[in-house]
Amino acid sequence: MKMMNNGYNSSFNSNSVGLMSSAATTAASSSSSTSTTNTNSQSQGLKTYFKTPEGRYKLHYEKTHPPGFPPFSHGKSVSQVTLAQLKDKPAQAGPTPSLSSSTSASSGVRYAAAKFLGVGGGNGVRAIGFAGGNGSGKAINGTSRSGSLAGSNGSHSILNPNYDGKGTYLIFNVGDTIFIGDLNSPDKDPIKSLHFSNSNPICHAFDPEAKDGHDLLIGLNSGDVYSVSLRQQLQDVGKKLVGAQHYNKEGTVNNSRCVCIAWIPKSDGAFVVAHADGNLYSKDGSVDSTFPVIKDQTQFSVAHARSSKSNPIARWHICQGSINNVAFSTDGVYLATVGRDGYLRVFDYLKEQLICGGKSYYGALLCCTWSGDGKYILTGGEDDLVTVWSMEDRKVVAWGEGHNSWVSGVAFDSYWSSPASDDTEENVVYRFGSVGQDTQLLLWDLSMDEIVVPLRRCPPGGSPTFSAGSQSAHWDSITPLGTLQPAPCMRDVPKLSPVVAHRVHTEPLSGIIFTQESILTACREGHVKIWMRPSSETQSSNSETLVCSSMLAGPKVGSSTLK
């Protein structure tokens, strides 16, 4: 791990002198940030572009934590990145405008003003109600116990009521701090930091449609969970959470590390939290609950709270050992989990039923995501493979070979369309990406009419029988409901080769996000790069704003996996 020792950036000082100095520094450095980015990347032996069949992707911006920031105050943790888009204030009348170039109009002016004002402002005094809808969740306030997180109150905050926070933001964790950066600004440094005095933030997730404005979830290494309004955090100049609601305080329900947190799609504010002990909790209430002791750690089980107002309302024991990542299908019906035991498990979330799953070729699985149509699941892990699972076949239908180390992030590109695609069911091409600890970004094309699926398992010393396409009829029999399959034979699974393999960072990678205009890659040390698509390169040269209509390749999830 590399630590930077160039002195602490003054942009996070709360006094006005520091803020004015930061604003001046920002204005002076913004014009040269692009050339500095290119110079730094080239000096590290990294190219600032990579080529694909559709054209050239070009490095546009870089984001990172302030120079000299000590990232390991409470031990090492892997940086994850979440993309968040804030629209108009909920109180404003009229329909919400669609995302267009006007969304980021005057972004540079707003950004400089925000830096000058310390991103201060707003009504961060009031504690907003959370998922249960009764507004009685625990709120952090200025009188909380010493050493714990304390929310700023109006008498101790520098506020700017005219700052609405509208825009697109990058949220990433480094050490004991959450950083928030303006995606549309060329400045590398974040515009906001949130400091946690007791434990490191590990995972986070954003949902623009979350109830009562509490759209940002943060899970800590201690097991504590917070829900906050992102807009309120941007409006307040302090480094502490404002108007936060605290769940699992001091490990009252579970004292093991949070590893992943996810909003449940179309659930009106409910979310799940996965822990390192193999348990997953559904949260949608306001009163702490208790659950019976798990009798068999090797078996899947669900326990419900006695009251519907309890929080959490249910405990799912998924596996023995850590859950590493979770992902919901876009309709919120299915939940996929991957864990240290190397198994992908797919559940019908509403019915609380295990549907299917299977074992990795080797080692733990670290990441997973859904295709937008819910037909395929990607997983990556310690076997260096990107695995494509079919929900129709309930089996592995392809392995992607190309990484030289653990695969730490996977995502479907829902904005890409193949030039050869005719939008028919028989000729659908999926583009997806993966990043790994080998510092590489790999792009893949999955054409289902080219996939060759084995009809039956090969006998010892024999060869398998193959058939084109991916239909359940190609298999001897459909897998019984709830079956966890062993790892398939290597010769049974069709192999994919990447369309592109490009070394994008000097440190191991931790995440990948696709947006309409770009690809975002993040390394575990807290550095994010934004790669503009070929179709956006010309447009971006005529504008200083990066218009983002983003999607986290499946559900809105933040996760963490420690090597």
N, C-alpha and C positions, 0 to 999 in steps of 0.2 A: 504494500500500500504506500502511496506517495502522499506526503504532507507538504503544503505550500507554506512558506515562511517569509512572505513579502510584506508583512505588516497588516494590521487590521484595518479594513475599509471603514471610513468614518460615516458612511451613509446611514448607519443604523444608530448614530448618536441621537438622543432625544432632545438635546439643547438646540436652540435656533441657530447658533453659530455653526454647529456641525451640519445642520440641514442645509444652510446656505452654501457652505463649502461643498457639500455633496452635490447640490444642484449645479454649482459652477463647474465642478469636475465632470458631471454628467454631460453638460452642454459642450464642454471642450473635447470630451472623448468620443461622443456619439459619431461625429463625422469620420473619425479614423478607426472605428471599431471593426468595420468590415475588413479593411486592409490588415489590421492587427491580427484578426482571426485567421486570415489566409497565411500570414507570415508564421504564426505560431504552429499551425497545422503542418505547413511545409517543413518547418525546422524539426518537427518530430518525425519526418519521413512519411507523412500521410497526405494523400491527394485530397483536393478540395472538390472533387467530383467523381462520379462513376457512371459508366455507360450501361444502358439497357437496350433491348430491341426497340423500345418506343422513343429513345432519346437519352439525353444526359441529365442526371440529377446533380445539382450544384449546391455546395455548402452555402447557406444563406446567413444564418446567425448561429452563435454559440451562447449558451447560458451556463452560469456556474455560481458557486458560492463566493463570498468576498475573499480576496487574497489573505492568507495568514490565518484563516479560520481554523481553529482546532477541532477536527471532526469527531474525535473519539473521547468525549468527556465522560461518557458512561459505557465505554466499550465500543467495539466495532459493530456497525450495522450497514446493510446494503441500501444504497440510495434507490428509491423508486420514484417514478414521475407520474403525475396525474394532470390531465388537461381539463381546464375549467372555463366555461364561457358564461359570463354574466351579461344578462340583457338589461332592459330598463328596470327601474325600481318597481317592485310589486304594487306600490301605492299609486303609481301613475295610471291614469285612465287611458283607454284606447287599446287596440290590439298590439301585440308585441311585434315589432318589425322583423322581417325575415333577414337572415344574415346576408349581407352584401358588402360592397366596398365602403358603404357609408357607416357600417358598424364600427370601423376603426378610423373614421375621419378624425383628423386632428389628434391622432394617437400620440405623436411626438410631443405636441404642446401639452396634452393632458399628462403625459408621462413626466415631463420636466416640472410641471406644476405639482404633481404628486410627490416627486422627490423633494422639491422645495418645502412642501408642507408636511413631509414625513409620512405621506399617504394617510394623513389624519382625517378625521371627520366622523360625522354620523351619530347615530343614536345607540351606541354600543352599551348603554346603561341597562336596558331592559333584557331580562332573560327570556328567550323565546321558547315556547312550548315545543315538544318534539313528537315523535311518531304516533304515540297513542292519541293525540289530539286533545288531551285534557290539560296541557300546559303545566303539568305538575312535576315534570322531570327535575332532577337535581340540577341546580344552577351554581356555577362557580361565581363567587363574589369576593369582594376585597377583604372579607373577614375570615376567609378560609384558613386552615391550619398552616403553621409556619412550614415553609419548604414545599408546600403543594402549589399547584397551579392556581393563580389568582386572577380573576377577570378585572380589567381596568374599570373604574367608575368615572363618571363625568367630571369629578373634581380633580382627577389626576391625569386626564387625557387631553392631548391637543387635537381638536376636532376641526373638520372642514365639512360643514353640512352640504356644501355645493358639489362635493366630490361623490359621484354616483357609482364609481367603480366599474362602470360598463366596459367590457372588453374581454379579451381572451388571455388566460393566465396559465403559467406553468407552476405546478406545485411539486416540490421535491424535498426529501429529507436528507440531511447530512448530520451525523452525530446526534446531538440533543436539540436540533433546531429544524423547524420547517421553514423553507424559503419559498417565496412567491415572486415569480418574475413575469414581466409583461412580454407576452409572445410577440407583440407587434413592434417592440422597440429593438433597435440594433445594440443597445447597451447590454453587456454581458452580466452585470451584477443584478441581483434581485432588488425589488422595490420594497420588500417587506420580509421581516423575519419574526418567527414565533418560537420563543425559547421555552424548553421544558426542563425544569430544575431537578426532577426526580428520576426520569427515565427517558430513553431515546424513543422518538416516534419511529415506528417500523413500517406502517402501511396507512394508506389514505384513499378515499374515494369521493367523487363529486357527482351530484345529481341536480341538474338545474330545475327539476320539477319537484324537489323535495318539499314536504309540507312545512309551513310556518317559516320558510326561509333558511332552515338549518340544512344547508346543502352539502357541507363538507364534514366527512367522518375522518377521525384520526385514531389509530390504534397504537398503543405503546408496548414497549418491551416488558413492562410490568404487568400487562394484561388490562390496564385501564383503557377506556374508550371515551372519546369526546365527540360531540356533534356541535358544530358552530355554523354561523352564517359567514360565508367568505366575504361578502360585501362589508359586514361589520368589522372584520379583521383588517380590511384594506382602509377603512375609514378611521381607524384608531392608530395612533403613532406608537403605542407601546409594544413591547415584545411579549406580552402575556395574552392569553386567550381572552376574548371579550364575549360576554353573554353565552358562555359555553354550558352545555349540559354534560354531566359526568355519569358514566355507566361503569359498573364493575369496580367501584371505588375501593382501592386498597385490596383488590382481589376477593371481594365479598362473595362472588359467584365462582370465579375461576382465577387462580393466581399464576397461571402459566402464560407465556409470551403470546401476544397477538401476532399472527403470521399473515393474515389476510382479512380484508374487510370489503363488503360488497353491498350495494343497494339492490333490493329486490325489485325488478322492473314491474311497473304498473301495480305497485302495492301501497301507494299513498303514504310513503315515508318509512316503511319497514326496512330493516337491513339485517345482515348476518355477519357474525364475527367468528373466524376460525382461529383455534389456539394450537399451541405446540404439543398439547397432550392428546390430540386427536379428536377434540370436541368442537362442535360448531353450535353457536347459539343464535336463535332468532329473537330479535329485539323489537318490541312494538308496545311497550307499556311503561309504567312509571314506578312500580314498586319492586324492590329486590325480591328475588325468589330463590328457593333452594330446591335441589333435586336429589333423588336417592343415589346411593353408591352404585357404580357400575359393576355388575356381577361378573361379566365376561368381557374383558378388554378386546378380545379378538372378534366380537360379533357386533354388527350394526344394530343400534337401538335408538329409540326416540322416547324421551320423557317430557311430559308437559307440566307446566306450572299449575298450581291449584286454582289460581285466579287468572281471568282473562286480562286483568290490568297489571299483571306481574311483568317484570322485566329482568331477564328474558322470559318469553312465553314458552320456549321449548329448548331442550338440549338434544342435539344429535351426536351420538357417539359414532364417529365415522370409522376410525381405524386405531390400531395400536401404534403409537408413534405420531409424529407431527403431520398435520395437514400442511401442505406447502402452498397450495393455491386453490381458489374456487372461482367458478365462472357460471353465470346464469345465461340460459338461452334468451334471446331478445324478447320473447313473449313472457318470460318469467315462469314458464311451466317446468323446465328442467334445470337441474343443478348438477354441474360437473365438479368433481374434486380430484386432486392428485396429492399423493403423499409420499412420505419417506419410505413406506413399504413398497413403493414402485407401482402401485395400482391406480388406474383411472377408475372412478366410480361415477355412474350417472344415475341420478335420482329423479323421480317424479316428485317435485317439491311439494305440490299441493296435496298429493296422496301420501306423502312421506314413505315412498316405496323405492327400493333399489331396483333399477331397470336392467342395467348391464354394466360391464366394465372388463378390464383386463390388465395384465401385467406388462411392465416394460421389458425390453430385451435384457436390460441390465440396470441395476441400481435404482435410485430414487427418481421419481418424476418431480419436476420443479415448477412447471408452468402449464397452463391450458387456456384455451379460448374457443368460442363457437363461431361458425360461419353465420352470416346474417340470415340465411334461410333456415338455420337450425339443423341442416342435414349432416354437417361434419364437425368434428372436434379435433383441434390440434393439441398435441402435447409435446413437451421437450424435457430432457433430463440428463442424467449422468451417463446414459449410453451414447451420447453425442448425436442422437437421431432426432429428427422431427417426424413424429408419428401422426398419420391421418386416420382417424377413426370414423366409421360410417354409422350413423344412427339407424339407418335402414337395415344394414347387415349386422349391426352390433358386433363388428369386427374391425381389425386393422385392415385398411385397403391400400396403404402405401407407406413406405419409409423414405424420408428425405436424408440422403447422405451427403455431407459436405463440411460439417463442423469438425474441428479438431479437438474440441473440449466440450464441457457441459453446455447444454442449450438452456439459457436462462430466461428467454422471452419469445413469445410467438404471437402473431396477430394476422388476421385476414385483412386484406385491402379492399374495403367495400366500395371505394371510389374508382378503382381501376376496371377497365373493360378491355377485353381482348379485341384487337382489330379483326381477328378471324371469327369472332363469336357472332352467331346469328340470333342470339337470345332464345333459342329453342332449348327444350329440356334435354335434348340429346347432345347438344354441343355447348355446354356451359363450361367456361374456363374460370377457375378460381386463382387469384393471385394472393399469395401470403408471404409473410416475412418472418425471419427468425434472427435472433442475436444470441451470442454465446460468450463464454469466458475466454474464447480464443480471440476476442476483440473484433469479430467479423459480423457484418450484416449480410445475410443471404436472402435473396428473393427467389420465389418458386412459382411455377405455373402448374396447376393441377387440372388436366383435361380429362373428364371422366370417360369420354369415348376412347381414350388411349390407355386407360388403366387396365391392366391385365390381372384378373382376380383368380386365385386357385379354386378349382371346383372342390377339391378334397385334400386332406393332408397327405403328404407324400409318405409312402411306406419306407422302412429302413432300406437304404441302398437303391431306392427307386426315384422316379421323377414325378413331380406333381402335374396334374392336368389343369390347364388354364383356359379361361374364357374371357373375351373382351367385355368391358363394361363393369358396372357395379350394381348388380341386382341381387336381391335376396334369393331368387330362384337358382342362382349359380352355386349355392351352398347345399350340401347334402341335407341339412335341416337347419331351421332357424334356431338360434341359441335360446334356450329356455329363459324365461323372465327371471332376473335377479342373479344370473350366472356371472361369476368373475372368472375370466378365462386365463389360462397360463400364457406365458410368452410364446408367440408363434415361432415356427421354424424359420430361420433366416431365408431359406430358399423359397419359402411359401409366399413371401411378401414382395410385391412389385417395388422397385426402387426408383426414386426421383433424383434428378441432378439439378442443382440450382441454376437459375437463369443468370444470376449475378452473385459473386462473392467478393466483398470489399471490406478491407480493414478500415474501420471508421474511427476507432479510438485507440489510445495507448493502454487503457486499463480494461479489465473484463467488463462486459456489458451486462446490464440488468433489465432493460426494457426497450420496447419498440411501440410506437403509436403511428397510425396512418391518419392523415387529414386530407381534405380535398385538395390542398395545394402542396403538401409536403409529407416527408417521412421524418419522424423524430426518433433519435436514438439516444439512450442514456447509459452511462457507465456507473459502476457501483460506487465511485468516488464523488458523484454529484456533478458531473458535467453532462450537458445536454447539447446535441447538435440538431439543427433543422436543415433538412435537405429538400430543396425546391424541386418539384416535378418539372419535367421538360415543358409541359404545356403552360406552366406558371412562370417560367424563367423570364420570358419577354415582358409579361405583365409586371413582374416584380421590379424590373429595371426602371419602369416608369412610375413606380409608387414606392413610398417608404413604409407602407403598411403591409403586414402579412395577414390577409383575410383568412380566417380559419373557421371551417365548418367541420368540427372534429368528431371522431367516434373512436372509442377505445376498443375497437375490434371486438365486438360482443358487448358484454355488460360493463357497467361503470365500476371498475374494480381497482383497488390498490393492494399490492401484495409484497411479500418479502421472503427471500430464501437465503439462509446463511450457509456458506460452504464450510 
